[in-house]
Amino acid sequence: MAKFMSDEYVSQVQAALAVDPKWSESTKTLKTSIAFNVTDAGQNFILTVENGTSAFQKVSPGSAAEFSFDGTYDVWSRVAKGEVDIQTAVLKGELRFRGSLTKILAYRDRFIRVAEVMRDVPKEF
């Protein structure tokens, strides 16, 4: 079992998204990039989405993306366990969001789906 937010885990999330019909359908006309930054663990990944195809890439802190979610390992692990959702974590200030608020509202279901897939991929903390 992969350690949460390790390269192996993120690779497994990418593979799960590739075969997920909800994700494929909701992103077939989407082009965006989403940074997932674990601020206290030095794990930074950008999910690039283009016309239904998605790929994670490990990046350095502060790498440019259309949207960015920054939080501690503890907050991200609670998201992955289903104890808190991304939207609630942002509203409570536990995750820092950067990007267009208008677009994030339009893409909301897609971000929720990524978190659901993150929860479903087997992992250890």
BAFI-3210 file (N, C-alpha, C; in Angstrom, 3 decimals, decimal comma, padded with zeros to 6 digits):
// residues 125
n [1|2|3|4|5|6|7|8|9|10|11|12|13|14|15|16|17|18|19|20|21|22|23|24|25|26|27|28|29|30|31|32|33|34|35|36|37|38|39|40|41|42|43|44|45|46|47|48|49|50|51|52|53|54|55|56|57|58|59|60|61|62|63|64|65|66|67|68|69|70|71|72|73|74|75|76|77|78|79|80|81|82|83|84|85|86|87|88|89|90|91|92|93|94|95|96|97|98|99|100|101|102|103|104|105|106|107|108|109|110|111|112|113|114|115|116|117|118|119|120|121|122|123|124|125]
n.u [000,842|000,511|002,139|000,320|000,081|002,545|004,822|004,130|001,503|000,149|000,496|-001,133|-003,623|-003,833|-004,003|-006,434|-008,209|-008,009|-009,530|-011,993|-015,344|-017,066|-015,278|-013,984|-016,117|-016,923|-014,740|-014,245|-014,317|-012,704|-009,991|-007,452|-005,402|-004,414|-003,057|-001,889|-000,779|001,214|001,982|003,657|005,117|006,513|005,488|004,345|002,133|000,931|-002,071|-002,833|-005,318|-006,806|-009,140|-010,387|-008,206|-005,887|-003,105|-000,725|001,947|004,958|006,051|007,882|007,525|005,130|004,796|003,267|-000,237|-003,637|-005,474|-004,999|-004,479|-003,521|-002,259|-001,714|-000,228|-001,850|-004,419|-004,848|-004,811|-007,110|-009,003|-008,600|-009,431|-012,084|-013,087|-013,362|-014,479|-013,157|-014,261|-015,349|-012,994|-011,629|-013,391|-013,239|-010,699|-008,679|-007,538|-005,780|-006,956|-006,232|-007,002|-009,543|-012,583|-015,060|-014,714|-014,027|-016,393|-017,903|-016,487|-016,724|-017,895|-016,061|-013,704|-014,559|-014,906|-012,254|-011,310|-012,938|-011,968|-009,350|-009,886|-010,753|-008,559|-006,327|-004,322|-001,715|-001,139]
n.v [-001,170|002,212|005,125|007,892|010,706|010,256|009,769|007,331|006,914|009,148|008,533|006,266|007,460|008,982|006,899|005,776|007,893|007,920|005,775|006,287|006,719|008,892|010,997|011,119|011,806|014,294|015,886|015,995|018,209|020,000|022,130|022,575|023,282|022,037|022,621|020,699|021,122|020,093|021,639|021,332|019,084|019,062|018,043|018,455|018,668|018,912|018,608|018,153|018,727|017,893|017,824|015,410|013,833|013,190|014,090|013,754|015,650|015,900|018,795|021,846|023,856|026,486|026,401|027,323|027,178|026,921|026,689|026,389|024,491|024,653|023,125|021,633|018,413|017,055|018,201|017,518|014,729|014,336|015,117|013,056|010,897|011,359|012,876|015,579|017,775|019,200|021,727|022,586|022,637|024,714|026,864|027,014|027,871|026,038|024,871|026,634|028,432|029,319|031,071|031,548|032,443|032,377|030,464|028,231|027,639|026,811|024,522|022,930|020,305|018,661|018,970|017,890|015,264|014,450|014,423|012,380|010,170|010,193|009,396|006,788|005,345|002,926|003,454|004,350|006,136]
n.w [000,000|-000,813|000,544|001,667|-000,417|-001,549|-004,336|-005,538|-004,601|-005,744|-008,407|-008,533|-008,037|-010,357|-012,260|-011,453|-011,961|-014,726|-015,563|-014,602|-015,120|-014,429|-013,999|-016,516|-018,237|-017,159|-017,668|-020,348|-022,074|-020,861|-019,958|-017,834|-014,916|-011,776|-008,703|-006,028|-002,965|-000,338|002,308|004,556|004,104|001,799|-000,563|-003,699|-006,284|-009,613|-011,253|-014,471|-016,770|-019,762|-022,156|-021,190|-020,575|-018,038|-016,013|-013,436|-012,125|-010,414|-008,788|-008,059|-005,069|-005,349|-008,089|-011,176|-011,674|-012,796|-010,738|-007,216|-004,313|-001,068|001,789|005,049|005,791|007,608|007,163|004,450|004,738|006,244|004,354|002,495|003,997|004,173|006,204|006,088|003,524|000,472|-000,143|002,343|003,866|002,591|003,058|005,844|006,133|006,313|004,078|001,664|-001,023|-004,349|-007,255|-009,799|-008,432|-009,675|-011,724|-010,159|-008,895|-011,073|-011,751|-009,578|-009,033|-010,304|-008,808|-006,432|-007,260|-007,732|-005,086|-004,067|-005,488|-004,516|-001,910|-002,357|-003,325|-002,176|000,732|003,069|006,095]
ca.u [000,000|001,322|002,008|-000,481|000,742|003,840|004,790|003,403|000,080|-000,351|000,442|-002,324|-004,778|-003,874|-004,511|-007,850|-008,937|-007,994|-010,570|-013,208|-016,276|-017,562|-014,205|-013,783|-017,259|-016,970|-013,559|-013,984|-014,130|-012,040|-008,535|-007,078|-004,355|-004,756|-001,937|-002,164|000,462|001,271|002,918|004,620|005,768|007,267|004,886|003,636|001,764|-000,045|-002,916|-003,154|-006,488|-007,066|-010,070|-010,614|-006,949|-005,346|-001,770|-000,086|003,382|005,569|006,587|008,443|006,540|004,858|004,669|002,047|-001,393|-004,843|-006,024|-004,053|-004,959|-002,362|-002,611|-000,803|-000,443|-003,001|-005,653|-005,002|-005,151|-008,531|-009,751|-008,483|-010,191|-013,487|-013,477|-013,686|-014,386|-012,297|-014,986|-015,402|-011,632|-011,321|-014,228|-012,748|-009,335|-007,716|-006,857|-005,728|-007,297|-005,863|-007,582|-010,784|-013,739|-016,128|-014,433|-014,047|-017,798|-018,321|-015,762|-016,851|-018,125|-014,835|-012,793|-015,128|-014,632|-010,840|-011,214|-013,561|-011,013|-008,253|-010,360|-010,921|-007,270|-005,742|-003,161|-001,378|-000,803]
ca.v [000,000|003,420|006,173|009,012|011,821|009,875|009,666|006,109|007,153|010,081|007,749|005,416|008,347|009,285|005,704|005,635|008,915|007,560|004,775|006,689|007,281|010,210|011,960|011,249|012,529|015,687|016,640|015,791|019,491|020,867|022,302|023,306|022,688|022,162|022,282|020,139|021,365|019,712|022,695|020,951|017,823|019,228|017,288|019,399|018,031|019,600|017,768|018,809|018,101|018,408|017,039|014,080|013,185|013,807|013,634|014,408|015,876|016,461|020,119|022,574|024,742|027,737|026,235|027,935|026,366|027,750|026,609|025,843|024,189|024,496|022,770|020,741|016,973|016,691|018,597|016,675|013,360|014,344|015,125|011,707|009,965|011,730|013,567|016,943|017,890|020,302|022,992|022,960|022,966|026,051|027,838|027,132|028,375|024,946|024,812|027,936|028,323|030,407|030,901|032,259|031,964|032,098|029,174|027,142|027,280|026,056|023,245|022,365|018,859|017,985|018,942|016,922|013,916|014,141|014,072|011,061|009,177|010,153|008,593|005,391|004,692|002,413|004,225|004,366|007,493]
ca.w [000,000|-000,965|001,551|001,201|-001,091|-002,123|-005,791|-005,876|-004,344|-006,749|-009,648|-008,446|-008,210|-011,786|-012,948|-011,107|-012,707|-016,147|-015,858|-013,898|-016,103|-014,003|-014,251|-017,968|-018,802|-016,689|-018,101|-021,775|-022,755|-019,885|-019,988|-016,629|-014,087|-010,359|-007,826|-004,703|-002,240|001,076|002,682|005,587|003,749|000,555|-001,661|-004,557|-007,542|-010,462|-012,090|-015,726|-017,382|-021,103|-022,963|-020,635|-020,210|-016,827|-015,614|-012,299|-012,237|-009,203|-009,106|-006,923|-004,435|-006,038|-009,537|-011,697|-012,044|-012,821|-009,390|-006,259|-002,972|-000,196|003,155|005,754|005,627|008,430|006,484|003,260|005,147|006,626|003,083|001,920|004,838|004,110|007,437|005,674|002,067|000,025|-000,023|003,758|004,292|002,075|003,760|007,217|006,108|006,506|002,794|000,994|-002,437|-005,251|-008,581|-010,060|-007,674|-010,640|-012,360|-009,175|-008,695|-012,254|-011,776|-008,226|-009,055|-010,739|-007,665|-005,486|-007,788|-007,462|-003,663|-003,900|-006,000|-003,547|-000,775|-002,751|-003,600|-000,917|001,171|004,489|006,542]
c.u [000,892|001,087|001,266|000,405|002,180|003,698|003,966|001,896|-000,518|-000,451|-000,796|-003,606|-004,936|-004,451|-006,002|-008,695|-009,048|-009,105|-011,904|-014,185|-016,835|-016,529|-014,035|-014,891|-017,222|-015,785|-013,308|-013,818|-013,382|-010,535|-008,174|-005,888|-004,663|-003,546|-002,464|-000,850|000,320|002,381|003,971|005,353|006,532|006,754|004,001|003,397|000,808|-000,757|-003,281|-004,276|-006,691|-007,909|-010,187|-009,368|-006,334|-003,978|-001,280|001,399|003,868|006,254|007,221|007,371|006,369|004,757|003,299|001,003|-002,604|-005,491|-004,977|-004,743|-003,739|-002,842|-001,595|-001,157|-001,676|-004,317|-005,886|-005,373|-006,609|-009,432|-009,759|-009,239|-011,692|-013,989|-013,864|-013,620|-013,585|-012,991|-015,030|-014,025|-011,220|-012,099|-013,767|-011,319|-008,281|-006,919|-006,893|-005,991|-006,803|-006,410|-008,877|-011,940|-014,896|-015,926|-014,514|-015,481|-018,314|-017,698|-015,925|-016,995|-016,876|-013,822|-013,269|-014,828|-013,171|-010,689|-011,832|-012,625|-009,819|-008,635|-010,387|-009,615|-006,681|-004,456|-002,903|-000,931|000,399]
c.v [001,240|004,396|007,358|010,165|011,521|009,851|008,453|006,301|008,055|009,393|006,847|006,243|008,688|008,106|005,511|006,671|008,542|006,585|005,113|007,343|008,649|011,290|012,196|012,068|014,008|016,526|016,560|017,080|020,497|020,930|023,166|022,640|023,021|021,729|021,789|020,224|020,982|020,563|022,286|019,648|017,909|018,396|018,244|018,734|018,932|018,550|018,597|018,024|018,737|017,411|015,592|013,323|013,942|013,233|014,453|014,548|016,451|017,761|020,742|023,486|026,028|027,626|026,735|026,898|027,289|027,818|025,995|025,652|023,872|024,159|021,829|019,282|016,530|017,024|017,720|015,238|013,286|014,405|013,715|010,656|010,247|012,429|015,025|016,973|019,142|021,650|023,481|023,369|024,358|027,098|028,056|027,677|027,305|024,675|026,214|027,703|029,551|030,078|031,683|031,645|031,613|030,733|028,018|026,704|026,462|024,657|022,454|020,844|018,084|017,886|017,944|015,507|013,529|013,703|012,705|009,956|009,063|009,304|007,110|004,637|004,223|003,156|003,994|005,761|007,470]
c.w [000,000|000,183|000,923|000,741|-001,522|-003,644|-006,228|-005,701|-005,428|-008,111|-009,673|-008,581|-009,688|-012,567|-012,683|-011,848|-014,183|-016,520|-015,193|-014,878|-015,717|-014,310|-015,747|-018,613|-018,409|-017,162|-019,605|-022,575|-021,879|-020,135|-018,795|-015,959|-012,632|-009,535|-006,486|-003,935|-000,775|001,670|003,699|005,274|002,433|-000,597|-002,444|-005,907|-008,296|-011,286|-013,312|-016,384|-018,750|-021,879|-022,496|-020,243|-019,040|-016,502|-014,427|-012,582|-010,916|-009,596|-007,866|-006,332|-005,239|-007,541|-009,997|-012,078|-012,049|-011,437|-008,475|-004,917|-002,117|001,211|003,757|005,471|006,406|007,736|005,261|003,648|005,599|005,392|002,498|002,724|004,785|005,354|007,176|004,144|001,709|000,229|001,427|004,266|003,812|002,855|005,202|007,282|006,339|005,233|002,202|-000,488|-003,181|-006,626|-008,685|-009,269|-008,608|-011,281|-011,371|-008,907|-009,874|-012,285|-010,483|-008,219|-009,457|-009,591|-006,617|-005,957|-007,557|-006,004|-003,395|-004,367|-005,057|-002,340|-001,110|-003,002|-002,266|-000,560|002,648|004,847|007,467]
res [m|a|k|f|m|s|d|e|y|v|s|q|v|q|a|a|l|a|v|d|p|k|w|s|e|s|t|k|t|l|k|t|s|i|a|f|n|v|t|d|a|g|q|n|f|i|l|t|v|e|n|g|t|s|a|f|q|k|v|s|p|g|s|a|a|e|f|s|f|d|g|t|y|d|v|w|s|r|v|a|k|g|e|v|d|i|q|t|a|v|l|k|g|e|l|r|f|r|g|s|l|t|k|i|l|a|y|r|d|r|f|i|r|v|a|e|v|m|r|d|v|p|k|e|f]
***
